[in-house]
Amino acid sequence: MTTVALKAVAFSWPDRAVAVAGLPGRAVLGATERETLAGLGIERIRADDAVSGFELAAGAARQALSRAGVAPADVGALVVIEPRSPETLMSSEATRLQAALGAGRAVVFSVGGLGCVSVTPALLAARGLVAADADMDNVLVVHGSKPVTPLRYRHPVTVNGDGGMAAVISRQGRVRIVDILQETNGDYWDLFAVDYRDRPSARWRERCRDLHDYSFALAVESGNRLRALYTKLLERNDLRAEDIDGHIGHNLSVGSLRFVEDALGVRIAGTCFDNLRQYGHLGPNDVLLNLQVAMENGELCDGQRVLLVNSSPVAAWSMVLVEIGG
C-alpha cells in the first residue's frame, strides 16, 4: 500500500485582528442573535476586507512549499478548495493560483461544495493521485477562507474569520494519512444560502431555511452519523476507541466541540478551543490548523493516532485518521 502523508502545512493571516464584541453590523442583530453570538466562545478573528482569499491562499501555499523543500516546478498537482464566493465568475482561480506560484507542471483542479468538510474531498483526491500514479508526488492542497457576506456572524452557527491554508501531500511526511471517511445528505442542500443575483454584495445576507431543522433534526442526524462513522473507522482499521490518542474538531463554536465530545464519548484537544477563541471559523482550514498547532505546542506528539472530525450544515460529515511520526 502506498504511504500518503502530510509533508508540510502552513497558514497565512491578515495582520488585523477584530474583537467579536466590535464586529461591524453587530448593532443590527436582534436580542436572540446577540445572545447566541456571545455564547459561541469566539473572542476575536483575523479580518481585513482589503486582503483577498486568493492572496491568503497564495501566501499559505508559498510557505508550505518552502517548509516542504519543494520547488513550485516540482508540484505534481494543485488541488484548490474552491471559495464560497469567487472574486469573478467564468474565470479559473485554480489556474490563476498555478500561474502565481509558478507550478506550471502541475495537474490543476478544484473541489468543494461541502462547506467546511470540503477539505476531505481535497485530501481524498490528493491521496488518490499519489496512490494511483507512481510518477505523482507533492500534491498541493490550498484554500483561502473569506466570508461570503459583509456580516461575519452566521446565525446561529459561528463567526467567520480570514485565513489561508496549504498542505503538501507526499509519499513521505511526519503525519501519515491512515484512513478517510465521508458521508453527505442532500436533504439539507439549501439549509443555509445567500441570494445574490438580484442585489449588490453589500446587501448579501445568509439565511437559514429552518432553524428547527438545524438545531434539532440535523443535530440528531449528525450525532448518529458521527457515531456510525466512528464505529466503521475503528472496525476497518482493527482499532479500539482507546487506540485513538487525540481528537481534533472544527471551529464553529464551543457548543459544536462539546457536541462532538458527547456524541463520541471523547475529549476534543484543548488547542481547538484556543484556536476557536482567537481565529473563529475558517471553513475547510479548521481541522488542519488545529492539528498543526496541537503538534507545535506539544499537545500531540510522535507515535500518536489522531482523528480529525468534521461536519457541515449542508449536510456533510467526515473523519480522517492520521498517525504522527508514522
N, C-alpha and C positions, 0 to 999 in steps of 0.2 A: 504494500500500500504506500502511495506517495505521501510523504510528510509535507504538510502545509502549515505555515507558521506566520505569525505577525513578526516581521523583521524590525519594523520601526513604526512608531505612531507619533504624530505631532499635532499641535493645535495653535491657532492664531486668534487674537482678540483685538477689538478696538481698545485704545487706551482709556476711553471714557467709561467710567462706572457710574451707574444711576441707582439711587436708592428707590426701592419699590414704593415707599411712602410718598415719594415725589414724582411718580410716573406721570408724564403728560397724559391728559384725558381722564385721570383718576376722579376729577371733580364731577364728571358726568355719570359716574356709576351710582346705582341705587344703593340703599342701605344693605340689602342682602348681598349684592355683589361686593361691596367694600368689606363686609364681614368675612365672606369667603376668601377674598384676596388676602386679608390679614392672617388667615389660618393656613395658608399654603406652605409656610416655612421658608419663603424666599425673601431675603433681605435686600439684595441688590442684584443687578445684572450688568453685563457689559453691553453698551448700546451706543451706536453712533450712526445716524442716518446718512452721513457723508461717506461711510465705508460700505462698499457693496459686498454682497455674498461672494461674488467672483473674486474680489481682492482677498477676502478671508480664506477662500478655498486655495487660491494660488499660493498665498503665504504659508499655509499649513503644508501644502504639497512640497514646496521647496525645502522646508525644514525636515520633513520626513525623508526625502531623498538624501539630504545631507547626513542625517543620522544613520541611515542605512548604508551609506557609502556607495550609492547607486547614481550614476550619471543619467540625466534625462534621456540620452540616446539609448540607454540600456533598459528602459522601461518596456516590458513586453506588452502590457495592456494598461489602459487607463479606464477605470470604471467610475463614472461620475454619478453620485446620488443626486438626482435632479432636484432643483429648488421648488418649493411650493408655488412660487410666483416668479417666473423667469423675467429677466430685465427686458427682453424683447421676444416677440412671437416670430415664428418661422425662421429662426436662426438656431445655431448649434452652440450652446455653451460648452458642451463636451469638447468639440474640436477647437473652440476658442482657447480652452484651457490647455489642450495639447500644444497649440502654437505658442502660447505664452511660456510654457515650460520647456519647449524645445524637444518634446518627446515624439519626434516625427516617425519613429519606427513602430510606435505602439498601436495595437488594436484598440479602438476607442468606441465606447457606447455608454449609454446612461441607463439607470434603473430607478425605480421609485414607485409611487402610487400607494404606499403603505404608511405614510406619515413617519413617526419615529422608528417604526420597525423596518423602514427601507434600508437600513444598514445590513439587515440579514440577507436579502437577495443579493446585495453587493458582495457580501462575503461568500455566499453560495456560488456566485458567478466567478469570483476570483479563485476559489478553491477548485472549481470545475476546470477552469482554464489551465491551472498549474498541473492538475492531476491528469488531464487528458492529452496534453501536448508536451512531449519531452523537451522541446526547444523553448517552451514558455517559462519565464520566471520574472520575478519582480513586477507583480501586478499592483498598480497604484489605485487605491480607493479614496475618493475625495468628496467632501461636501462642504458647502458654505451655508450656514444656518442664519436666516433672516426672517423676521415675521412677515406675514402677508399684509396685515392691516396696520394702520398707524397706532391703534390701541394695542399695546403689547400684552395686556391681560386678556386671557381667553376664559371667559366664564363658562363653567365653574372649574376649569381644568388646571390652568397654570399661567405662568408669565414667561414669555419668550425673550431670551437674550440673543446676542450676536456672537458667532464664533465659527471658525473654520477647523476642519479635521481632515487629516490624511493618514493613511496606513499603507505600508508596503507589505504585500503578501508574497511570501517566497517559500522556497524549499527548506530554508534554514532561518531560525529566529528563536528568540527567547520564549515566545508564547506559542505553543503548538495548538492548532485548532483540531480538536478531537472529534466533535460532532456538532451538527446544526439541525434544528427542527423548526418548522414554521407552519402555522395554520392561519386561515382567514375565514371570515363570514361576511358575504356580500350583502346581507340584510341591513347592514349598518353603513353602506357605502356613502350615504349623504347625511349621516347623523350630524356632522359639522360641515359647514360650507360657507363660501363667500360669494355672493352675487356681485359680478363686476362689469359685465358687458355694457350696462346702461348707465354707468356712473363713474365719476373721476375717482382716482385711487384714494384721495383724501377722505372720501365717503365710504370706503370699503369697511364692512363690519362682518365679523364672523357670527353666524347664528347656529344655535343648537336646535335641531328639528324637534327634539323631545327630551327635556331634562330628566323625566322619569326613566326613559329608556337608557339614558347614560348612567344615571345614579343607581338604578336598580336592576333592570333587565340585563344590561351589558355587564354590570358588576358581577351578577350571579354567573353569567356565562364565562366571564373572564376567570373567575375562581375555578370553575370546573375545567376550563381549557388548560389553565396553567398546571393544575394538579395532574391532569391526564398526560400532558407533555412531559412533566417531571417524571412520572412513573415510566413512561415509554423510554425516555432518555436513559434513565438508570438501568432499565432492563436490557436494552440493546447494547449497552456498554458493560454489562455484567458488574454493575456497581450497586452499592447501598447508599442510602442518604448520608450516612456518616463518612462515606468516602469523599464527599464534596467538602472542601476546606473553606470555601468562601462563596458568597452570593452577591452579585452586583445587579442593581436595579437601574431604572432610568428616572430622570429628574423632573417629574411632573409636580409632585407635592409630597409633604411628609405623609399625608394620608395614603397616597398611592404606594409609597415604600412600605408603610405598615400593612397595607392590604396584601402585598406580596408575601411579607413575613407570615401573616396569619394564614393565607391560603396554602402555603407550602410548609409551614411549621419550621421556618429557618430564620436566621438573623442576617439582615442586609448589612453590608460593610458600612462602617461609620463614615468612610470617605464620601459615600453617596449623599448623606445628609449634609456634609460640609460643602460639597460642590453645589448642591441644590440651593443652599443659602446664598452663595456668592456668585453663581452664574445663572440660576434659573434653568429653564428648559431650553435645550439646544437641539431638539429634534433627534435625527439619527446619530448625532455625535455623542449623546449622553453615555451610553454604556462603555464605549471605548475610552472616553475621558475618565470615567470612574475607575475602570480597570487600570489605566496607566498611572493615575495619581495614587491609587492604592498600592501599586508596586513601588512607586517612587518614595512614598512615605513609610514603607515597611509594613503596612497592614497585610499585604500579601507578599509571599516570597517564593523562591525556587522550590520545586518539588510539590507544590500545591495544585490541586484541581479546583477550578473556579467556574461557576455557572453564571452566565450573563442572561438576565431575564428581561424581556422587553414586551411591551404591548402598546396598542394604539387604538383610539376610538373609531377607526374606520370599518370594521374591527380586524385587528391582526395581532397575533401572539407569536413569540419566538423564544427559543433557548439556544445558547451557544456554549458548549462545553470546551474549556481550554485547559491546558496544563502548562504551568510556568516552569521554565527551565527544562522543558521536555525535549 
